[in-house]
Amino acid sequence: MAELTLDVARKILDAALAKAIEKKLKPLVITILDARGAVKATAAQDGTSLLRAEVAHGKAYGALAMGMGSRALFQRAQEQGYFIDAVNTLAQGRLIPVPGGVLIQDGTTLLGAVGVSGDTSDNDEICAIAGIEAAGLKPNAG
């Protein structure tokens, strides 16, 4: 697969939502970006809070922009906060360096990223990974 198709993005979205329902999580927003950073799919469960869509996008965007899952960005922010602050300034504040942003790979080919927001960051990440794996692709969270 050379690019992330809408059909695959929908599979990722559906499986991530199914995982959230299975785990009885708080309402989530899930955003899927292709390798160019364009939105392929996004959905908000009923009852999400106001900025969840922006946070989900920021997790996916940050992972894609930096080439690493947002868990790795979180760890880097703890070790080199000045660097993440500088990068986020360059990104005009669009980078959210907490778990829940996961790269989508087909082998070593980067296809895009998934960002999830609404529950704990760890649970958000679990849903993103479940969605990617259900589509037969490789998640890279960190």
Protein Blocks (a to p, Z undefined) as FASTA:
>chain_A
ZZdcfklmmmmmmmmmmmmmmnopacdddddddfkopafbdcddehiafklmmmmmmmmm
mmmmnopafklmmmmmmmmmmlmmmmmmmnnopaccbehiacddehjacfbdcddehiaf
klmmmmmmmmmmmnopacdfZZ
